[in-house]
Amino acid sequence: MIPKSHPRYESLMTREKIVEGVEKGITSIQGLIAQGRGEAFDYLLGEKTSKSALQAEKVSAAVLLLAKKPVISVNGNAAVLVPEELIRLSDIVNAPLEVNLFHRTQERVNKIIDHLRSLGAKRMYTKSDGLIPGLEHERAKVDIDGIFSADVVLVPLEDGDRCKALVDMGKKVIAIDLNPLSRTAQCAHVTIVDNITRAVPNVSRAAEELKNSNDNELQRLVNEFDNKKNLNGSIEEIIGHLTFIC
């Protein structure tokens, strides 16, 4: 049992969730590595949401609210770290969930679907009858009615090649990625450089605040956003944090 007084309580509990996900067959062993890599970048950010991330989260909410057919992609790590938050966001912006895995087995897919449904997920795409062009691995498998035909896809913890493939299909991609230099971060239309445990609730809050805005107001937010500039801001914030602690 990890006491709440432990200075690394939240970080340690996040690790425990990933381990529990592996034990339940929801998260892959490789997901442990991905979590460690992300945590390292979170240290560099000071384990807090930066100004640039907050702006990207607000713009992401606007993009989702403007979308005609948004879909939220869910992998094993996301399913154990922020399942309730993803379900809440799905409800707010009317974006069904779809499980998409690199280390895919149908058993894992079914376990994640059952896990999300047990927590209240109602709208989910569950077929794998479509293929994303240009990909030769399991993440190419998608639901024809879901990610394949979506106009906007939120991809937390994404692979760079699938992010590019989705962009090449003409979709607007929102990524959550703690590494501002990754292929995913550089390729997405909107990149949230923040821990998924903070990012998803922040997008939900922004969507709640913006949901009564008219389309012109939402479009203005989107048009004024420059992802490259925002990523540069994230890098500058990392440098600023490192300079401060040194």
C-alpha positions as CSV (number, residue, x, y, z in Angstrom):
1,M,0.0,0.0,0.0
2,I,1.4,3.4,-1.0
3,P,0.6,6.1,1.6
4,K,-0.9,9.3,0.2
5,S,1.8,11.2,2.1
6,H,4.5,9.8,-0.2
7,P,6.0,12.6,-2.3
8,R,5.6,10.5,-5.4
9,Y,2.1,9.2,-4.6
10,E,0.4,10.2,-7.9
11,S,3.2,9.0,-10.1
12,L,3.5,5.7,-8.2
13,M,-0.3,5.1,-8.4
14,T,-0.1,5.7,-12.1
15,R,2.5,3.0,-12.4
16,E,0.4,0.7,-10.3
17,K,-2.6,1.2,-12.7
18,I,-0.4,0.2,-15.7
19,V,0.9,-2.9,-13.9
20,E,-2.7,-3.8,-12.9
21,G,-3.7,-3.3,-16.6
22,V,-1.0,-5.8,-17.6
23,E,-2.2,-8.3,-15.0
24,K,-5.8,-8.0,-16.3
25,G,-4.7,-8.4,-19.9
26,I,-5.8,-4.9,-20.9
27,T,-2.3,-3.3,-21.2
28,S,0.6,-4.8,-23.1
29,I,4.0,-5.4,-21.5
30,Q,5.3,-2.8,-23.9
31,G,2.9,-0.4,-22.4
32,L,5.1,-0.4,-19.3
33,I,8.0,0.9,-21.3
34,A,5.8,3.6,-22.9
35,Q,4.6,4.8,-19.5
36,G,8.2,5.1,-18.2
37,R,9.2,7.1,-21.3
38,G,6.3,9.4,-20.9
39,E,6.9,9.9,-17.2
40,A,10.5,11.0,-18.0
41,F,9.2,13.8,-20.2
42,D,6.6,14.7,-17.5
43,Y,9.5,15.3,-15.1
44,L,11.0,17.8,-17.7
45,L,7.6,19.6,-17.7
46,G,7.6,19.9,-14.0
47,E,4.6,17.4,-13.8
48,K,2.1,20.2,-14.5
49,T,0.1,21.5,-17.3
50,S,2.0,24.2,-19.2
51,K,0.5,27.4,-20.7
52,S,1.0,26.0,-24.2
53,A,-0.7,22.6,-23.3
54,L,-3.7,24.4,-21.8
55,Q,-4.1,26.4,-25.0
56,A,-3.9,23.2,-27.1
57,E,-6.4,21.5,-24.8
58,K,-8.8,24.4,-25.4
59,V,-8.3,24.3,-29.1
60,S,-8.8,20.5,-29.1
61,A,-12.2,21.0,-27.4
62,A,-13.2,23.4,-30.1
63,V,-12.1,21.0,-32.9
64,L,-14.1,18.2,-31.3
65,L,-17.2,20.4,-30.9
66,L,-17.0,21.5,-34.6
67,A,-16.5,18.0,-35.9
68,K,-19.2,16.2,-37.8
69,K,-18.0,12.7,-36.9
70,P,-15.3,12.7,-34.1
71,V,-13.9,9.5,-32.7
72,I,-11.7,8.9,-29.7
73,S,-9.1,6.2,-30.1
74,V,-8.3,4.1,-27.0
75,N,-5.3,1.9,-26.4
76,G,-4.4,-0.2,-23.4
77,N,-2.6,2.5,-21.4
78,A,-5.3,5.0,-22.0
79,A,-7.9,2.4,-21.0
80,V,-6.4,1.9,-17.5
81,L,-5.2,5.4,-16.8
82,V,-8.2,7.6,-17.8
83,P,-11.2,5.3,-18.6
84,E,-13.8,7.4,-16.8
85,E,-12.4,10.6,-18.1
86,L,-12.4,9.3,-21.7
87,I,-16.0,8.2,-21.3
88,R,-17.0,11.7,-19.9
89,L,-15.3,13.4,-22.8
90,S,-17.0,11.1,-25.3
91,D,-20.3,12.1,-23.9
92,I,-19.6,15.8,-23.8
93,V,-18.4,16.1,-27.4
94,N,-20.5,13.2,-28.8
95,A,-17.4,11.3,-29.9
96,P,-17.7,7.5,-29.7
97,L,-14.8,5.4,-28.4
98,E,-12.9,2.9,-30.6
99,V,-10.2,0.5,-29.3
100,N,-7.1,0.5,-31.5
101,L,-4.0,-1.5,-30.5
102,F,-0.5,-2.0,-31.9
103,H,0.1,-5.3,-29.9
104,R,-3.4,-6.4,-30.8
105,T,-5.3,-9.6,-30.0
106,Q,-9.0,-9.9,-30.2
107,E,-9.0,-11.1,-26.6
108,R,-7.3,-7.8,-25.5
109,V,-9.7,-5.8,-27.6
110,N,-12.7,-7.5,-26.0
111,K,-11.3,-7.0,-22.5
112,I,-10.9,-3.3,-23.1
113,I,-14.4,-3.0,-24.6
114,D,-15.8,-4.8,-21.6
115,H,-13.8,-2.7,-19.2
116,L,-15.0,0.6,-20.7
117,R,-18.6,-0.6,-20.9
118,S,-18.5,-1.7,-17.2
119,L,-17.6,1.9,-16.4
120,G,-20.5,3.3,-18.4
121,A,-19.3,3.7,-22.0
122,K,-22.4,3.5,-24.2
123,R,-21.2,4.6,-27.7
124,M,-18.4,2.5,-29.0
125,Y,-17.2,1.3,-32.5
126,T,-16.2,-2.4,-32.1
127,K,-15.7,-3.8,-35.5
128,S,-12.4,-4.2,-37.4
129,D,-13.7,-4.3,-40.9
130,G,-11.5,-1.5,-42.3
131,L,-7.8,-0.9,-42.9
132,I,-5.9,2.4,-42.8
133,P,-4.0,2.7,-46.0
134,G,-0.2,2.6,-45.8
135,L,0.1,0.6,-42.5
136,E,1.3,-3.0,-42.3
137,H,0.7,-3.6,-38.6
138,E,-2.3,-4.3,-36.4
139,R,-3.1,-0.6,-35.8
140,A,-4.3,-0.5,-39.4
141,K,-7.4,-2.4,-38.4
142,V,-10.3,0.0,-37.7
143,D,-14.1,0.2,-37.8
144,I,-15.4,1.3,-41.2
145,D,-18.1,3.3,-39.4
146,G,-15.7,4.6,-36.8
147,I,-12.1,5.8,-37.2
148,F,-12.1,5.0,-40.9
149,S,-14.9,7.4,-41.7
150,A,-14.2,10.0,-38.9
151,D,-13.4,13.6,-39.8
152,V,-11.6,14.2,-36.4
153,V,-9.7,11.6,-34.4
154,L,-8.3,12.1,-30.9
155,V,-5.3,9.8,-30.5
156,P,-3.9,9.7,-27.0
157,L,-0.5,7.9,-26.8
158,E,-0.3,7.3,-30.6
159,D,2.2,5.8,-33.0
160,G,3.8,8.3,-35.3
161,D,3.2,6.3,-38.5
162,R,-0.5,5.8,-37.8
163,C,-0.8,9.5,-37.0
164,K,0.7,10.4,-40.4
165,A,-1.5,7.8,-42.1
166,L,-4.6,9.3,-40.5
167,V,-3.5,12.8,-41.6
168,D,-2.9,11.4,-45.1
169,M,-6.5,10.1,-45.2
170,G,-7.6,13.7,-44.7
171,K,-8.5,13.5,-41.1
172,K,-7.9,16.2,-38.5
173,V,-5.8,14.6,-35.8
174,I,-5.5,15.6,-32.1
175,A,-2.7,13.9,-30.3
176,I,-1.8,13.7,-26.6
177,D,2.0,13.2,-26.4
178,L,4.4,14.2,-23.7
179,N,7.3,14.3,-26.1
180,P,7.1,17.5,-28.3
181,L,9.8,16.1,-30.6
182,S,8.0,12.8,-31.5
183,R,6.8,12.0,-34.9
184,T,3.2,12.0,-33.6
185,A,3.6,15.4,-32.0
186,Q,5.1,16.9,-35.1
187,C,2.5,15.3,-37.5
188,A,-0.7,16.0,-35.7
189,H,-2.8,19.1,-36.3
190,V,-3.2,19.8,-32.6
191,T,-0.7,18.3,-30.1
192,I,-1.3,18.4,-26.4
193,V,2.1,18.1,-24.6
194,D,0.7,17.0,-21.3
195,N,0.2,13.9,-19.2
196,I,-2.9,12.1,-20.3
197,T,-4.1,12.1,-16.7
198,R,-4.3,15.9,-16.8
199,A,-5.0,16.4,-20.5
200,V,-8.3,14.5,-20.9
201,P,-10.0,16.1,-17.9
202,N,-8.7,19.5,-19.2
203,V,-10.2,19.0,-22.6
204,S,-13.5,17.9,-21.0
205,R,-13.6,21.1,-18.9
206,A,-12.8,23.2,-21.9
207,A,-15.5,21.5,-23.9
208,E,-18.0,22.2,-21.2
209,E,-17.1,25.8,-21.2
210,L,-17.2,26.1,-25.0
211,K,-20.2,24.0,-25.8
212,N,-22.6,26.9,-25.9
213,S,-20.3,28.9,-28.2
214,N,-21.3,29.4,-31.8
215,D,-19.4,27.8,-34.6
216,N,-17.8,31.1,-35.7
217,E,-16.3,31.5,-32.2
218,L,-15.0,27.9,-32.2
219,Q,-13.6,28.3,-35.7
220,R,-11.7,31.4,-34.7
221,L,-10.0,29.6,-31.9
222,V,-9.0,26.8,-34.3
223,N,-7.8,29.2,-37.0
224,E,-5.7,31.2,-34.6
225,F,-3.9,28.1,-33.4
226,D,-0.4,27.2,-34.8
227,N,0.7,23.7,-33.8
228,K,4.4,24.3,-34.6
229,K,4.4,27.5,-32.6
230,N,2.7,25.7,-29.7
231,L,5.2,22.9,-29.8
232,N,8.0,25.4,-29.7
233,G,6.4,26.9,-26.7
234,S,6.3,23.5,-25.0
235,I,10.0,23.1,-25.7
236,E,10.7,26.6,-24.3
237,E,8.7,25.7,-21.2
238,I,10.8,22.6,-20.7
239,I,14.0,24.6,-21.0
240,G,12.6,27.2,-18.6
241,H,11.7,24.6,-16.0
242,L,15.2,23.0,-16.3
243,T,16.8,26.4,-16.0
244,F,14.7,27.1,-12.9
245,I,15.6,23.9,-11.0
246,C,19.3,24.2,-11.9
